[in-house]
Amino acid sequence: MALTRTNLLLETEKVRRLRKTLRSRSNSEAVRLAIDERLAAEAGLQALRALRNVGGPEDVFGRAPTRKA
């Protein structure tokens, strides 16, 4: 993973809360972790949209409630 130096204007209190939440050692680490988590969430959402576009998951165990039309 290549890193590059970037200057950002961030709210100090939000960065402090982010560092505490993510238990990161630095502001840079906190921002990198937040970016990684957001990108992973977006990838998951895209996968769900793609699954929905092909008809959704198959209920192989017959446990899902039936949909009302």
C-alpha positions in Angstrom: 0.0 0.0 0.0 1.5 3.3 -1.1 1.0 6.3 1.1 1.0 9.9 0.1 1.0 13.0 2.2 -2.2 14.9 2.0 -3.3 18.0 3.9 -6.9 17.9 5.3 -8.9 20.3 7.3 -10.6 18.3 9.9 -12.6 19.1 13.1 -10.3 18.3 16.0 -13.1 16.9 18.3 -14.3 14.5 15.6 -10.8 13.2 14.9 -10.3 12.7 18.6 -13.6 10.8 18.8 -12.6 8.8 15.8 -9.2 7.9 17.2 -10.9 6.8 20.5 -13.6 4.7 18.7 -11.1 3.0 16.4 -8.4 2.8 19.1 -5.8 4.2 16.6 -2.4 5.5 17.6 -2.5 8.5 15.3 -4.8 10.8 13.3 -3.4 9.4 10.1 -4.1 5.8 11.2 -7.7 6.8 12.2 -8.4 8.4 8.9 -7.0 5.5 7.0 -9.1 3.0 9.0 -12.2 5.1 8.5 -11.6 5.2 4.7 -11.0 1.4 4.6 -14.2 0.8 6.6 -16.3 3.0 4.4 -14.9 1.5 1.2 -15.6 -2.0 2.6 -19.2 -1.0 3.5 -19.7 0.4 0.0 -18.4 -2.8 -1.6 -20.9 -4.8 0.5 -23.7 -2.6 -0.5 -22.8 -3.0 -4.2 -22.7 -6.7 -3.8 -26.2 -6.7 -2.2 -27.5 -4.5 -5.0 -26.1 -6.9 -7.6 -27.7 -9.8 -5.8 -31.0 -8.1 -5.7 -30.7 -7.4 -9.5 -30.5 -11.1 -10.2 -33.5 -12.0 -8.0 -32.0 -12.1 -4.6 -30.7 -14.9 -2.5 -32.2 -18.3 -2.6 -33.8 -19.5 0.7 -32.4 -23.1 0.6 -33.6 -23.8 4.1 -37.1 -22.4 3.7 -36.9 -20.2 6.7 -37.4 -16.8 5.2 -40.9 -15.2 5.5 -42.8 -15.0 2.2 -43.0 -11.6 0.5 -46.3 -9.9 0.0 -46.8 -8.6 -3.5 
